[in-house]
């Protein structure tokens, strides 16, 4: 969440908001089209990716 605005310029604030929107959207896109999973399984996707990295899988 955006609690405080530490950006010096409005451009920095816009970048922060855009990144907070883009990250979950990208994860949902990957879930839907690569793993053929429901869109709202963000927590499961993050957990699965972390487990794959720990095992050294691609």
C-alpha positions, 0 to 999 in steps of 0.5 A: 500500500501507499502510506506515505509519499516519499517521492520528490517529484510527481513522476516518481509517485506515478512510477510507484503507483504504476509498479504496484498495479503492474506487478499483480497484473503480470502475475495474473497474466502468467497464471492464466496463460502459462500455468492455466490457473485461475486468475486470483491465485496470487498467493499460490503462484508466488509460493509455487515460484519460490519452491521452484527456485529453491529446487533449481527448476526453471 
